Amino acid sequence: MRTFTGYILCIIILMPAQKGWADQRELIQASLLVPVDYQKKVLSALKKSGKNGRELIRAVEELAPPQREGLAFLLSYMPGRDLVALKTDFLVSDVRLAYQAVNEVPWGKDIPKDLFLNDILPYASFNERRDNWREDFHRRFIEAAKGAKTIDQAVMALNKTVFGDLQVSYSATKRPKPDQSPYESAQAHYASCTGLSILLADALRSVGIPARIAGIAAWHDKSGNHTWVEIWDGKWHFIGADEPAALDHAWFADKASRTDHRHPICAVSYKKTGLKYPMPWAPGLHFVHAIDVTERYTHIPKQQLH
């Protein structure tokens, strides 16, 4: 079986040097600093990063060894547009604060590593602008989260306070665009269901709660698309962003229960899954990965339907 050392020797020979890019040996040395399971993927990502390679290398070098796995995960599945744009400080801060958050909350020790990597650590969900939100959101919301005894309590508390704190409310017409970043929504004071969901998911991630966005590109009754948030407390639940209903009791539960695989419900995954998330606002973009969760919604108990 070919070893990774043998693999990288081939890369050294085959990779042409390019002016302004990190030296080939720099890329290889950085890839060897991450856990072995990620080394090939990280090296491949660094090769695609162009002149931004040195920023990514410095991020690997600045993080403590236990946190390099988090950055390696991000680099392994990072969209090409981010590989050439995200800087050292952004990535180092994001990773450090994600690890810090799970160490501060009561439930942190119970979160499986794969959920931490895929549903807390990522800095974005869709194609939204890449805002450096984690430090600010952590400062704003960590005390409310630490005051809760369970993830469920923390989710409900934050869903009541996040939007008032940032002065953002729903509007299908006043929001500038559907796929707003957190600070774009805060600046506009209005957001679509997608913008609200991005905002809530990021706030929850900032305090160590596994959160991901779910939605449907078109309801079975042709009434449009919708986006919401899923959170994990041992299993996945759904909640409408900036809505008063309890977990798994949102207004769209009845519609969701009536869908089928012709109108699938998908949840966002940072890690590649083989399925792309359908984004009606950006049909030409195909770098957001998804998990088909339709079947779980078609089995919602009747008492949870409106």
Buried (B, 14 or more C-beta within 10 A) or exposed (E): EEEBEEEBEEBEEEBEEEEEBBEBEBBBBBBBBBEEEBBBBBBBBBBBBBEBBBBBBBBBBBBEEEBBBBBBBBBBBBBEEBBBBBEBEBBBBBBBBBBBBBEBBBBBEEBEEEBBBBBBBBBBBBBBEBBBBBBBBBEBBBEBBBEBEEBBBBBBBBBBBBBEBBEBBBEEEEBEBBBBBBBBBBBBEBBBBBBBBBBBBBBBBBBBBBBBBBBBBBBEEEEEBBBBBBBBBEEBBBBBBBBEBEBBBBBBBEBBBBBEEEBBBBBBBBBEBEBBBBBBBBEEBEBBBBBEBBEBBBEBEEEBBE
